[in-house]
Amino acid sequence: MINFREEIIKILDEKIESLKPEEIDKMVEVPPNYELGDFAFPVFSLAKIYRKNPAMIAEELAGEIKSKYFEKVENKNAYLNFYINKSILAEEILRESLERKEDFGKTNYGENKNVVVEYSSTNIAKPFHIGHIRSTVIGDSLKRIYKFLGFNTIAINHLGDYGTQFGMLIYAYKNWGSKEAIENDPINELLKLYVKVNGVCEEDEKVKDECRYWFKELENGNEEAVEIWKWFKEVSLKEFNRVYDMLDIRFDSYNGESFYSDKMPGLIEELREKNVLEESEGAEVINLDEYDLPPAIVVKSDGTTIYLTRDLAAAKYRHENYKPYKNIYVVGSQQSLHFKQLKSALKKAGFDWYEEIVHVPFGMVSLEDGTLSTRRGKVVYLEDVLNRAIDKVREILDDREKEQGQKIENKEELAQAVGIGAIKFQELFNGRIKDYTFNWDKTLSFEGETGPYVQYVHARISSLLRKGDFDINSEIDASLLTKESEINIIRSLYNFTDVVIDACEKNEPYFITRYTVELAKNFNKFYNQTQILVEDEKLKNTRLMLCYAVKNVIASGLDLLGIKAPEKMWWDEFFWRLTISL
């Protein structure tokens, strides 16, 4: 596809000797609306060089520029405003849609570089609760975005399957647990034990010491401790995978904290040999004063390791085995200090690849009456949220069946696609860094700028293509697309790849959600203002080709968010204007 930005750079490079092409590239802007052009170039920096008023410079340059790729170049407030030749743009979009089909917008921007994405990272023996949804869906979306742009992605679920809490759980199970009860309801029973042992530890120091003892035994390979721990892990993963299946999320690796237990001794010894470790109150730490950070504890005074130790070992392992361009951690913003320490500790230890480490933080999730806490056992299970959303859509479909007097095919599949899609879309619609309070009504609302709305537009286009007997090989003429609503769609389609690249560079999936909503809105405007299935066969085929392009890009956008794009939705557009109450 023609890169109009590059054409602008070539043009200006010939006209402006004082600027290099890469400098021009940095200065080219996309105006806030199309009235100011598709691209704009500020000339203020040229005033000193040419010793002229910027507006005069812009006017002179505009008069000199002639290019088939631009309908006009105008001076507006000392900006050169470039207006793309709409007929060339339309031709490019339809040609690309014909040639690339469902792969429209894909690129090898990533040049097959490896990117590790760690996300979800659920804790063994603890609930998979609503607080995990942000890391899970953000991470999965980022994996999809990087893959779409030509990166090789390695998705890692860094399970929380190690640490002092397992000493507490082993103690609790040995004293109060029931194997049968845990087998029947693993997470709830283990949560009860965890809550109970936390309460006892707060009151009884001897019990706390016993818990420390059992974690130490686990680290030392005590047969009984290891057997119990492995069982906890097995029954927990079985529960988690049911939720991952619902979310259509897959991982390439489930190597959690425990995987690095045999790799930590070698790392610790290497740090000692490099004289990086210092003694502090019986513990071994990395002093990070030069980075204005508190010391990073590597080995505690009792000889046990901590989370940072395991992350150091994990970073080293991933570097050696994956050779990543980026090693991304999708972890809450409350862990920002931890990742600053991790990166700085690697740097101080002389690992020159420390820049691979990228922390992608996100805001906290809280309940309306307080924060989520597994210590107190007050949680909202993610599976319950997903099932409630599915149930809501199923109710709508049941009502539709009664109204129409006929069965809806694939009803259960549709209920899952729309219900879970609504949850994911809502999570990804705003910038990830903001804290938010979980609310049932808001989460399960299907009004306005939502996933179901975008899915519906995709289904409507699919229906239109079927009705119009769309044939991709039919004769078309891009010059027939002249209406404002058509051109707006074409512009939006042209911007798709840039939006995905922007989402990748900033690690912000919400750019995709906003884009798909705007594209859906643009299509609805076009649909309402334009007769598509006209008698003129060439015009009909051309407009259907435009619809086909929109359908593919909406499907790609939804897929980048981990959301299904149904071909049929079984209800009319009026439905979406209704308020759906819980």
VEXDREN-2710 file (C-alpha; in Angstrom, 1 decimal):
% VEXDREN-2710
k/r/px/py/pz
1/MET/0.0/0.0/0.0
2/ILE/1.2/3.5/-0.8
3/ASN/2.7/5.2/2.3
4/PHE/1.5/8.8/1.9
5/ARG/3.6/9.9/4.9
6/GLU/6.8/8.7/3.1
7/GLU/5.7/10.6/0.0
8/ILE/5.5/13.8/2.0
9/ILE/8.9/13.2/3.5
10/LYS/10.3/12.7/-0.1
11/ILE/8.7/15.9/-1.3
12/LEU/9.8/18.0/1.6
13/ASP/13.3/16.5/1.6
14/GLU/13.7/17.9/-2.0
15/LYS/12.4/21.3/-0.9
16/ILE/14.0/21.8/2.5
17/GLU/17.8/21.4/2.4
18/SER/18.2/22.2/6.1
19/LEU/16.3/19.2/7.4
20/LYS/17.2/15.5/7.1
21/PRO/14.4/13.0/6.2
22/GLU/14.3/11.5/9.7
23/GLU/13.8/15.1/11.1
24/ILE/11.0/15.7/8.7
25/ASP/9.4/12.4/9.7
26/LYS/9.3/13.4/13.3
27/MET/7.7/16.8/12.5
28/VAL/4.9/15.4/10.2
29/GLU/1.6/15.4/12.2
30/VAL/-1.9/14.0/11.8
31/PRO/-4.4/16.9/12.3
32/PRO/-7.3/16.5/14.7
33/ASN/-9.8/16.6/11.9
34/TYR/-9.8/16.1/8.1
35/GLU/-10.7/19.8/7.4
36/LEU/-7.0/20.5/8.3
37/GLY/-5.8/17.8/5.9
38/ASP/-4.7/14.2/6.3
39/PHE/-1.2/15.2/7.3
40/ALA/0.3/18.5/8.4
41/PHE/3.8/19.9/8.6
42/PRO/4.7/22.9/10.8
43/VAL/7.2/25.4/9.3
44/PHE/7.9/27.5/12.4
45/SER/11.4/26.0/12.7
46/LEU/12.3/27.3/9.3
47/ALA/11.7/30.9/10.1
48/LYS/15.3/31.6/11.3
49/ILE/16.8/29.7/8.4
50/TYR/14.8/31.5/5.7
51/ARG/14.5/34.8/7.7
52/LYS/10.9/35.0/6.8
53/ASN/7.5/34.9/8.5
54/PRO/6.5/31.2/8.9
55/ALA/3.1/31.8/7.2
56/MET/5.0/33.2/4.1
57/ILE/7.3/30.2/4.0
58/ALA/4.3/27.8/4.2
59/GLU/2.5/29.7/1.4
60/GLU/5.6/29.6/-0.9
61/LEU/6.2/25.9/-0.3
62/ALA/2.5/25.1/-0.8
63/GLY/2.7/26.8/-4.2
64/GLU/5.7/24.7/-5.2
65/ILE/4.4/21.3/-4.3
66/LYS/2.8/19.3/-7.1
67/SER/2.1/15.6/-6.6
68/LYS/-0.4/13.1/-7.9
69/TYR/-0.8/11.6/-4.4
70/PHE/-2.3/14.8/-3.0
71/GLU/-5.3/16.8/-4.2
72/LYS/-4.0/19.9/-2.7
73/VAL/-1.4/21.3/-0.3
74/GLU/-2.5/24.4/1.6
75/ASN/-1.0/26.9/4.1
76/LYS/-3.1/27.1/7.2
77/ASN/-1.6/29.0/10.2
78/ALA/2.0/28.3/9.1
79/TYR/1.2/24.6/8.6
80/LEU/1.5/22.8/5.3
81/ASN/-1.7/20.8/5.1
82/PHE/-1.7/17.8/2.8
83/TYR/-4.9/16.4/1.4
84/ILE/-4.6/12.9/0.1
85/ASN/-5.9/12.2/-3.4
86/LYS/-9.2/10.4/-2.5
87/SER/-9.5/8.4/-5.7
88/ILE/-5.9/7.0/-5.3
89/LEU/-6.6/6.3/-1.6
90/ALA/-9.9/4.5/-2.4
91/GLU/-8.2/2.4/-5.2
92/GLU/-5.4/1.5/-2.8
93/ILE/-7.8/0.4/0.0
94/LEU/-9.9/-1.8/-2.3
95/ARG/-6.9/-3.3/-4.0
96/GLU/-5.3/-4.1/-0.7
97/SER/-8.7/-5.6/0.5
98/LEU/-8.8/-7.8/-2.5
99/GLU/-5.3/-9.0/-2.3
100/ARG/-4.9/-9.3/1.5
101/LYS/-8.5/-10.2/2.5
102/GLU/-8.5/-11.2/6.2
103/ASP/-4.8/-10.2/6.5
104/PHE/-5.5/-6.5/5.6
105/GLY/-3.3/-4.3/7.8
106/LYS/-0.8/-7.0/8.8
107/THR/2.8/-6.1/8.5
108/ASN/6.3/-7.3/9.4
109/TYR/7.0/-4.3/11.5
110/GLY/8.4/-6.6/14.1
111/GLU/10.9/-8.3/11.7
112/ASN/10.4/-11.6/13.5
113/LYS/11.9/-10.4/16.7
114/ASN/11.1/-12.4/19.8
115/VAL/8.8/-10.8/22.4
116/VAL/8.1/-12.4/25.8
117/VAL/4.8/-11.4/27.3
118/GLU/4.1/-12.4/30.9
119/TYR/0.5/-12.0/32.0
120/SER/-2.3/-13.3/34.2
121/SER/0.2/-15.0/36.6
122/THR/-2.5/-16.5/38.8
123/ASN/-1.6/-17.8/42.3
124/ILE/-1.9/-21.5/43.0
125/ALA/-4.4/-22.3/45.7
126/LYS/-6.0/-18.9/45.4
127/PRO/-9.1/-17.7/43.6
128/PHE/-9.0/-16.6/39.9
129/HIS/-10.8/-13.4/40.8
130/ILE/-11.9/-10.3/39.0
131/GLY/-8.7/-8.6/40.0
132/HIS/-6.8/-10.9/37.6
133/ILE/-8.9/-9.9/34.6
134/ARG/-6.8/-6.8/33.8
135/SER/-3.5/-8.6/33.5
136/THR/-5.1/-11.5/31.7
137/VAL/-6.9/-9.6/29.0
138/ILE/-4.4/-6.8/28.6
139/GLY/-1.5/-9.3/28.3
140/ASP/-3.4/-11.5/25.8
141/SER/-4.3/-8.5/23.7
142/LEU/-0.7/-7.3/23.7
143/LYS/0.4/-10.8/22.6
144/ARG/-2.0/-10.6/19.7
145/ILE/-1.0/-7.1/18.7
146/TYR/2.7/-8.0/18.6
147/LYS/2.0/-11.1/16.6
148/PHE/-0.1/-9.2/14.1
149/LEU/2.8/-6.8/13.5
150/GLY/5.3/-9.6/12.7
151/PHE/6.9/-10.3/16.1
152/ASN/7.4/-13.9/17.4
153/THR/5.5/-13.9/20.7
154/ILE/6.1/-16.2/23.7
155/ALA/3.1/-16.0/26.1
156/ILE/4.0/-16.9/29.7
157/ASN/1.8/-17.5/32.7
158/HIS/4.3/-17.0/35.5
159/LEU/2.3/-19.0/38.1
160/GLY/2.6/-17.9/41.7
161/ASP/3.4/-21.4/42.8
162/TYR/6.2/-20.7/45.4
163/GLY/6.9/-18.6/48.4
164/THR/6.1/-18.5/52.2
165/GLN/2.3/-18.8/51.6
166/PHE/2.9/-22.4/50.6
167/GLY/4.5/-23.1/54.0
168/MET/1.3/-21.6/55.5
169/LEU/-1.0/-23.7/53.3
170/ILE/1.0/-27.0/54.0
171/TYR/0.7/-26.3/57.7
172/ALA/-3.0/-25.5/57.4
173/TYR/-3.7/-28.6/55.4
174/LYS/-1.8/-30.9/57.7
175/ASN/-3.7/-29.5/60.7
176/TRP/-7.2/-28.7/59.5
177/GLY/-7.5/-29.9/55.9
178/SER/-9.6/-32.6/54.2
179/LYS/-8.3/-34.2/51.0
180/GLU/-11.8/-35.1/49.9
181/ALA/-13.2/-31.6/50.5
182/ILE/-10.3/-30.0/48.5
183/GLU/-10.7/-32.5/45.6
184/ASN/-14.4/-31.6/45.4
185/ASP/-14.0/-27.8/45.6
186/PRO/-10.2/-27.0/45.4
187/ILE/-10.1/-23.2/45.4
188/ASN/-12.8/-22.5/47.9
189/GLU/-11.4/-25.1/50.4
190/LEU/-7.8/-23.9/50.0
191/LEU/-9.0/-20.3/50.4
192/LYS/-10.7/-21.2/53.6
193/LEU/-7.5/-22.8/54.9
194/TYR/-5.4/-19.7/53.8
195/VAL/-7.8/-17.3/55.5
196/LYS/-7.8/-19.4/58.6
197/VAL/-4.0/-19.8/58.9
198/ASN/-3.5/-16.0/58.3
199/GLY/-5.8/-15.3/61.2
200/VAL/-4.1/-17.7/63.5
201/CYS/-0.6/-16.5/62.5
202/GLU/-1.6/-12.9/63.5
203/GLU/-2.3/-14.2/67.0
204/ASP/0.3/-17.0/67.4
205/GLU/3.9/-16.5/66.7
206/LYS/4.6/-20.3/67.1
207/VAL/2.3/-21.1/64.2
208/LYS/4.0/-18.5/62.1
209/ASP/7.3/-20.1/62.8
210/GLU/5.8/-23.5/61.9
211/CYS/4.7/-22.1/58.5
212/ARG/8.2/-20.7/57.9
213/TYR/9.6/-24.2/58.7
214/TRP/7.4/-25.9/56.2
215/PHE/8.3/-23.4/53.4
216/LYS/12.0/-24.0/54.2
217/GLU/11.3/-27.8/54.0
218/LEU/9.7/-27.3/50.6
219/GLU/12.8/-25.4/49.4
220/ASN/14.9/-28.2/50.8
221/GLY/12.9/-30.9/48.9
222/ASN/11.1/-32.5/51.8
223/GLU/9.2/-35.4/50.2
224/GLU/5.9/-34.8/52.1
225/ALA/6.0/-31.0/51.5
226/VAL/6.7/-31.4/47.8
227/GLU/4.0/-33.9/47.3
228/ILE/1.3/-31.7/49.0
229/TRP/2.6/-28.7/47.0
230/LYS/2.4/-30.5/43.7
231/TRP/-1.2/-31.6/44.5
232/PHE/-2.2/-28.0/45.3
233/LYS/-0.8/-27.0/42.0
234/GLU/-2.5/-29.8/40.0
235/VAL/-6.0/-29.1/41.4
236/SER/-5.7/-25.3/41.1
237/LEU/-4.6/-25.5/37.4
238/LYS/-7.5/-27.7/36.6
239/GLU/-9.8/-24.9/37.9
240/PHE/-7.9/-22.1/36.2
241/ASN/-7.8/-23.7/32.8
242/ARG/-11.6/-23.9/32.8
243/VAL/-11.6/-20.0/33.0
244/TYR/-8.8/-19.7/30.4
245/ASP/-10.9/-21.9/28.1
246/MET/-13.9/-19.6/28.5
247/LEU/-11.7/-16.6/27.7
248/ASP/-10.1/-18.3/24.7
249/ILE/-6.6/-17.6/26.2
250/ARG/-3.6/-19.9/25.6
251/PHE/-0.1/-19.8/26.9
252/ASP/3.2/-21.1/25.6
253/SER/4.6/-21.6/29.0
254/TYR/3.3/-22.1/32.6
255/ASN/6.8/-21.9/34.1
256/GLY/6.1/-20.2/37.4
257/GLU/8.2/-19.2/40.4
258/SER/9.0/-22.8/41.3
259/PHE/10.6/-23.5/37.9
260/TYR/13.4/-21.2/38.8
261/SER/14.2/-22.8/42.2
262/ASP/17.1/-24.8/40.9
263/LYS/18.4/-21.8/38.9
264/MET/18.6/-19.5/41.8
265/PRO/21.7/-21.0/43.6
266/GLY/23.8/-20.5/40.4
267/LEU/22.5/-16.9/40.0
268/ILE/23.2/-16.1/43.7
269/GLU/26.7/-17.5/43.4
270/GLU/27.3/-15.4/40.2
271/LEU/26.2/-12.3/42.0
272/ARG/28.5/-13.1/44.9
273/GLU/31.4/-13.6/42.5
274/LYS/30.7/-10.2/40.9
275/ASN/30.8/-8.7/44.4
276/VAL/27.3/-7.3/43.9
277/LEU/25.8/-8.7/47.1
278/GLU/26.2/-7.0/50.4
279/GLU/25.5/-8.2/53.9
280/SER/22.7/-6.4/55.7
281/GLU/21.3/-7.6/59.0
282/GLY/22.0/-11.2/58.1
283/ALA/20.5/-10.9/54.6
284/GLU/22.3/-10.5/51.3
285/VAL/21.2/-7.5/49.3
286/ILE/22.1/-5.5/46.2
287/ASN/22.6/-1.9/47.1
288/LEU/20.7/0.4/44.7
289/ASP/21.5/3.8/46.3
290/GLU/23.0/5.0/43.0
291/TYR/19.6/4.5/41.4
292/ASP/17.8/6.2/44.3
293/LEU/16.1/2.9/45.1
294/PRO/15.9/0.8/48.3
295/PRO/18.2/-2.2/48.5
296/ALA/17.0/-5.3/46.6
297/ILE/16.9/-8.3/49.0
298/VAL/18.2/-11.5/47.2
299/VAL/18.6/-13.9/50.2
300/LYS/16.8/-13.3/53.5
301/SER/18.4/-13.7/56.9
302/ASP/16.9/-17.2/57.3
303/GLY/18.5/-18.3/54.0
304/THR/15.3/-18.3/51.9
305/THR/14.7/-16.5/48.7
306/ILE/12.1/-13.9/47.8
307/TYR/10.0/-12.9/44.8
308/LEU/12.8/-10.7/43.4
309/THR/15.3/-13.5/43.5
310/ARG/13.0/-15.6/41.4
311/ASP/12.4/-12.8/39.0
312/LEU/16.2/-12.2/38.5
313/ALA/16.6/-15.9/37.7
314/ALA/13.6/-15.8/35.4
315/ALA/14.9/-12.7/33.5
316/LYS/18.3/-14.4/33.0
317/TYR/16.6/-17.7/31.8
318/ARG/14.4/-15.8/29.4
319/HIS/17.3/-13.8/28.0
320/GLU/19.4/-17.0/27.4
321/ASN/16.6/-19.1/26.0
322/TYR/14.4/-16.7/24.1
323/LYS/16.8/-13.9/23.1
324/PRO/13.9/-11.4/23.4
325/TYR/13.7/-8.0/21.9
326/LYS/11.4/-7.2/24.8
327/ASN/10.6/-9.1/28.0
328/ILE/7.2/-7.6/29.0
329/TYR/5.6/-8.0/32.4
330/VAL/1.9/-7.1/32.5
331/VAL/1.7/-6.5/36.3
332/GLY/-0.3/-4.0/38.4
333/SER/1.2/-0.5/39.0
334/GLN/1.6/-1.3/42.8
335/GLN/4.6/-3.5/41.7
336/SER/6.3/-0.6/39.9
337/LEU/9.0/-0.3/42.6
338/HIS/9.7/-4.1/42.3
339/PHE/10.4/-3.8/38.5
340/LYS/12.5/-0.7/39.0
341/GLN/14.6/-2.7/41.5
342/LEU/14.7/-5.7/39.1
343/LYS/15.9/-3.7/36.2
344/SER/18.5/-1.7/38.2
345/ALA/19.8/-4.9/39.9
346/LEU/20.4/-6.5/36.5
347/LYS/22.2/-3.4/35.4
348/LYS/24.4/-3.2/38.5
349/ALA/25.2/-6.9/38.1
350/GLY/26.6/-6.1/34.6
351/PHE/23.8/-7.8/32.5
352/ASP/23.9/-5.4/29.5
353/TRP/20.5/-6.7/28.3
354/TYR/18.6/-5.2/31.2
355/GLU/16.8/-2.8/28.8
356/GLU/14.8/-5.9/27.7
357/ILE/12.8/-5.6/30.8
358/VAL/9.5/-3.7/30.2
359/HIS/7.0/-3.3/32.9
360/VAL/3.4/-2.6/31.6
361/PRO/1.5/-1.4/34.7
362/PHE/-2.2/-1.1/35.1
363/GLY/-4.5/0.4/37.7
364/MET/-6.0/-1.4/40.7
365/VAL/-9.4/-3.0/40.8
366/SER/-11.5/-2.6/43.9
367/LEU/-15.0/-3.5/45.0
368/GLU/-17.6/-0.8/45.8
369/ASP/-17.2/-1.5/49.5
370/GLY/-13.4/-2.0/49.6
371/THR/-10.4/-3.5/47.9
372/LEU/-10.2/-7.1/46.8
373/SER/-8.4/-9.3/49.4
374/THR/-7.6/-13.0/49.5
375/ARG/-6.3/-12.7/53.0
376/ARG/-9.8/-11.9/54.2
377/GLY/-11.4/-14.1/51.7
378/LYS/-13.5/-11.3/50.1
379/VAL/-13.4/-11.9/46.4
380/VAL/-15.4/-11.8/43.2
381/TYR/-14.6/-14.9/41.2
382/LEU/-13.9/-14.2/37.5
383/GLU/-15.8/-17.3/36.4
384/ASP/-18.9/-16.0/38.1
385/VAL/-18.6/-12.7/36.2
386/LEU/-18.2/-14.5/32.9
387/ASN/-21.1/-16.8/33.6
388/ARG/-23.3/-13.9/34.6
389/ALA/-22.6/-12.1/31.3
390/ILE/-23.3/-15.3/29.3
391/ASP/-26.5/-15.8/31.2
392/LYS/-27.6/-12.3/30.4
393/VAL/-27.1/-12.7/26.7
394/ARG/-28.7/-16.2/26.8
395/GLU/-31.8/-14.6/28.3
396/ILE/-31.9/-12.0/25.5
397/LEU/-31.7/-14.8/22.9
398/ASP/-34.4/-16.9/24.7
399/ASP/-36.7/-13.9/24.5
400/ARG/-35.8/-13.5/20.8
401/GLU/-36.7/-17.1/20.1
402/LYS/-40.1/-16.7/21.7
403/GLU/-40.8/-13.5/19.7
404/GLN/-39.7/-15.1/16.4
405/GLY/-41.2/-18.5/17.1
406/GLN/-38.0/-20.2/15.9
407/LYS/-34.9/-21.7/17.3
408/ILE/-31.6/-19.7/17.1
409/GLU/-28.7/-21.9/15.8
410/ASN/-25.5/-21.9/17.8
411/LYS/-27.3/-20.0/20.7
412/GLU/-24.9/-21.1/23.4
413/GLU/-21.8/-20.3/21.2
414/LEU/-23.3/-16.8/20.5
415/ALA/-24.1/-16.2/24.2
416/GLN/-20.5/-16.9/25.1
417/ALA/-19.1/-14.8/22.3
418/VAL/-21.2/-11.8/23.1
419/GLY/-21.2/-12.1/26.9
420/ILE/-17.5/-12.7/27.3
421/GLY/-16.7/-10.2/24.5
422/ALA/-18.6/-7.5/26.5
423/ILE/-16.5/-8.1/29.6
424/LYS/-13.2/-8.0/27.6
425/PHE/-14.2/-4.9/25.7
426/GLN/-15.2/-3.0/28.8
427/GLU/-11.8/-3.9/30.4
428/LEU/-9.9/-2.7/27.4
429/PHE/-11.9/0.4/26.5
430/ASN/-10.0/2.8/28.8
431/GLY/-6.3/3.5/29.3
432/ARG/-4.8/0.7/31.4
433/ILE/-3.2/2.8/34.1
434/LYS/-6.5/4.1/35.6
435/ASP/-7.8/2.5/38.8
436/TYR/-11.4/1.6/38.7
437/THR/-14.1/0.2/41.0
438/PHE/-15.8/-3.0/39.8
439/ASN/-19.5/-2.6/39.3
440/TRP/-21.8/-5.4/38.0
441/ASP/-24.2/-3.0/36.2
442/LYS/-21.5/-1.1/34.4
443/THR/-19.6/-4.3/33.5
444/LEU/-22.6/-6.0/32.0
445/SER/-24.1/-3.0/30.2
446/PHE/-24.6/-3.6/26.5
447/GLU/-25.3/0.0/25.6
448/GLY/-23.3/2.6/23.6
449/GLU/-19.6/2.1/22.9
450/THR/-19.4/-1.6/23.7
451/GLY/-18.2/-4.9/22.4
452/PRO/-21.7/-6.1/21.5
453/TYR/-22.3/-3.0/19.4
454/VAL/-19.1/-3.6/17.4
455/GLN/-19.9/-7.3/17.1
456/TYR/-23.4/-6.4/15.8
457/VAL/-22.0/-4.2/13.1
458/HIS/-19.8/-7.1/12.0
459/ALA/-22.8/-9.4/11.9
460/ARG/-24.8/-6.8/10.0
461/ILE/-22.1/-6.5/7.3
462/SER/-21.9/-10.3/7.0
463/SER/-25.7/-10.4/6.5
464/LEU/-25.5/-7.6/3.9
465/LEU/-22.7/-9.4/2.0
466/ARG/-24.9/-12.6/1.9
467/LYS/-27.9/-10.7/0.8
468/GLY/-26.0/-8.9/-2.0
469/ASP/-24.4/-12.2/-3.2
470/PHE/-21.0/-10.6/-2.8
471/ASP/-18.4/-12.0/-5.1
472/ILE/-14.8/-10.8/-4.4
473/ASN/-13.9/-11.3/-8.1
474/SER/-16.7/-9.0/-9.3
475/GLU/-15.8/-5.9/-11.4
476/ILE/-15.4/-2.8/-9.2
477/ASP/-14.5/0.9/-9.7
478/ALA/-12.9/2.7/-6.8
479/SER/-13.6/6.1/-8.4
480/LEU/-17.3/5.6/-7.7
481/LEU/-16.7/6.0/-4.0
482/THR/-17.1/9.7/-3.6
483/LYS/-19.6/10.2/-0.8
484/GLU/-18.3/11.8/2.4
485/SER/-19.4/8.7/4.4
486/GLU/-17.5/6.4/2.0
487/ILE/-14.3/8.5/2.1
488/ASN/-14.4/8.6/6.0
489/ILE/-14.5/4.8/6.0
490/ILE/-11.6/4.6/3.5
491/ARG/-9.5/7.0/5.6
492/SER/-10.3/5.0/8.7
493/LEU/-9.2/1.7/7.0
494/TYR/-6.0/3.4/5.8
495/ASN/-5.1/4.3/9.4
496/PHE/-5.7/0.7/10.8
497/THR/-2.0/-0.4/10.7
498/ASP/-0.8/2.8/12.2
499/VAL/-3.3/2.4/15.1
500/VAL/-2.1/-1.1/15.8
501/ILE/1.6/0.1/15.7
502/ASP/0.7/2.9/18.1
503/ALA/-1.0/0.4/20.4
504/CYS/2.1/-1.8/20.2
505/GLU/4.6/1.0/20.9
506/LYS/2.7/2.3/23.9
507/ASN/1.4/-1.1/25.0
508/GLU/-2.1/0.3/25.0
509/PRO/-4.8/-2.1/23.7
510/TYR/-7.5/0.6/24.2
511/PHE/-6.3/2.3/21.0
512/ILE/-7.8/-0.8/19.2
513/THR/-11.1/-0.7/21.1
514/ARG/-11.6/3.0/20.3
515/TYR/-10.7/2.5/16.7
516/THR/-13.1/-0.4/16.2
517/VAL/-16.0/1.7/17.8
518/GLU/-15.2/4.6/15.5
519/LEU/-15.0/2.4/12.4
520/ALA/-18.3/0.7/13.4
521/LYS/-19.9/4.2/13.8
522/ASN/-18.6/5.3/10.4
523/PHE/-20.0/2.2/8.8
524/ASN/-23.4/2.7/10.4
525/LYS/-23.5/6.3/9.1
526/PHE/-22.6/5.1/5.6
527/TYR/-25.2/2.3/5.9
528/ASN/-28.0/4.7/6.9
529/GLN/-27.1/7.3/4.3
530/THR/-26.3/5.1/1.3
531/GLN/-28.2/2.6/-0.7
532/ILE/-25.7/-0.2/-1.1
533/LEU/-27.7/-2.9/-3.1
534/VAL/-28.4/-0.7/-6.1
535/GLU/-29.3/-1.8/-9.6
536/ASP/-26.0/-0.5/-11.1
537/GLU/-24.0/-3.8/-10.7
538/LYS/-20.5/-2.1/-10.7
539/LEU/-21.5/0.4/-8.1
540/LYS/-23.1/-2.3/-6.0
541/ASN/-20.0/-4.5/-6.2
542/THR/-17.8/-1.6/-5.3
543/ARG/-19.8/-0.7/-2.2
544/LEU/-19.9/-4.3/-1.2
545/MET/-16.2/-4.5/-1.5
546/LEU/-15.9/-1.5/0.8
547/CYS/-18.2/-3.4/3.2
548/TYR/-16.1/-6.5/2.9
549/ALA/-13.0/-4.4/3.8
550/VAL/-14.7/-3.0/6.9
551/LYS/-15.9/-6.4/8.0
552/ASN/-12.4/-7.8/7.8
553/VAL/-10.8/-4.9/9.8
554/ILE/-13.5/-5.1/12.5
555/ALA/-12.9/-8.8/12.8
556/SER/-9.2/-8.2/13.0
557/GLY/-9.7/-5.5/15.6
558/LEU/-11.9/-7.7/17.7
559/ASP/-9.4/-10.6/17.4
560/LEU/-6.6/-8.3/18.6
561/LEU/-8.7/-7.8/21.7
562/GLY/-9.3/-11.5/22.0
563/ILE/-13.0/-11.1/21.1
564/LYS/-15.1/-13.3/18.7
565/ALA/-16.7/-11.7/15.6
566/PRO/-20.1/-13.5/15.0
567/GLU/-21.5/-13.8/11.5
568/LYS/-25.1/-13.6/12.8
569/MET/-26.5/-11.8/15.9
570/TRP/-30.2/-12.6/15.5
571/TRP/-31.7/-9.2/16.5
572/ASP/-32.2/-5.9/14.7
573/GLU/-30.5/-2.6/15.3
574/PHE/-33.4/-1.2/17.3
575/PHE/-32.4/-3.6/20.1
576/TRP/-29.2/-1.7/20.6
577/ARG/-30.9/1.5/21.4
578/LEU/-32.7/-0.1/24.3
579/THR/-31.6/0.1/27.9
580/ILE/-30.8/-3.4/29.1
581/SER/-31.4/-3.7/32.8
582/LEU/-30.0/-6.4/35.0
END
